[in-house]
Amino acid sequence: MKVSKQARRDGKTLFNVCCVNGILDEAKIRQAVTLVIAQKPRGYVSTLTHLQRLVKLDIARRTARVENAVESTPAQMDSIKAALAQKYGPGMNVTFSVNPALLGGVKVKAGSDIYDGSVAGRLAALNDNL
């Protein structure tokens, strides 16, 4: 479904109103969606569709997955969380997992950015260069 310019503007305005200190507030989003559905203004379905898209993008941008070859220590986890919060802002949702296929090092996927400091990644890059 095509979203009109006005629906995009309205969705972006709703999104910005629901942000508190740069972090999306779930309660405000629920309240805004409830009010829009109750009032049913012209083009409200398109507006809510665009708002949903913006919320999904924000959630993806604030989600990070850290893969390590071995279990991370609490100090390493805190250091990684602090570095990600410094780069991407507060409110990052960081998950840690163990992936023995990495052989060593760390692989971080934050939003659409991927940082590969693993041995397996370096070997693959070396193989591509040769």
N, C-alpha and C positions, 0 to 999 in steps of 0.2 A: 504494500500500500504506500502510495506517495504521500509524503508529509509536506504540507504547505509551509511557506516562509513564516507566516503568522503562527502556525502551530509550533514550529521550531523555536521561534522567539518566546512564545508562552511557556514551552517546556523548559527552555534554558532559564527563564525567569523563575519558574517554580523550583528548579534545581538549585539555583543560587540562593533562594530564600531558605531552602532546607539545609544549607551548609552553615555550620557553626565553627568558627575559627579554622576554616579550610577543611573540616571533616564533616562528612554527610551524617545528618542526624536521622536515624531510622524512624523515630516517633514523629518528627516533622514531615517526613515523606508520607507516612501513613495518613496523617491528618490532612495534608494537602490533597492526596488522591481521593480521600473520602469527601472532602469539600467539593472538588471538581466533579465527582460522580453525582453528588447530590444536586449541584447547581445545573449541570448539563449545559454548559455554554456551547456555542457554535464551534464545531470542530474539536470537541473535547477528546474524542477517541484518538485523533492524530496527536494532540498535545500530550496525552498520557503515553502514547507509543514512543514519542520522542523522549519524554522524561524517563521511561523505562530504559531506553537505549543509553542515556547519559548515566543513569545509576549503574547499569551493567559495566560501562566503561570505567567508571570511578572505582568500582569494586575490583575490577581486573587490575587497574593501575595501582591499587593499594594492597595487592596480594603478592607475596614473594614465597618462592619455594627454594629451599636450600638443600642440595644433595651432597653428601659427604661419603667418602669411601669407608670411614669408620665412624662410630658414635661420637658426636661432638660433646665437648665438655661444657658445663654451664658458663664458664668464662668465655669460651669461643662463641657460644650462642648469644651472650650479652653483647659481645664485641660486634658480631655480625648485625644484630638488631639495631645497635647504635649507629653503625655505618649506613645501614639502609634508611633509618629515620633521618639521618643527616642529609642524605642524597635525595630522598623522595618525600620527605616531610613526615609529620607525625601521623599516627593512625595506621601504620603498616601492620598487616596480618602476615606473620612469618611462620612457615611450617618447616620443620626439619625432618629429613629422612636419610636413611642409609642406603647407598647403592654400591654394592661391591664391584660392579662392572667398571667403576671409575678408576680403579686401581690405586688411586691416591689423589689428593687435592679436593677441591670444592667446585661445585657447579651451582650458580645462582640464577634463577629466573624471576625477575621482578617486573611485573607488568609485561611489556613487550620486549624488554631488554634481557639479554642472556649474557652472563659472564661465566666463561668456562675456563677454570684454572685447574682442570683435572689432567691427570697423566694420559688418560684415554683420549681426551680432546686434543692434547698436544701431539700424541702419536698420530691421530687422524689428520691433523694439520700438516705434520711432517710428511705423511704418506701422500697427501694431495700435492705438496710442493715437489716431490720427487717424481 
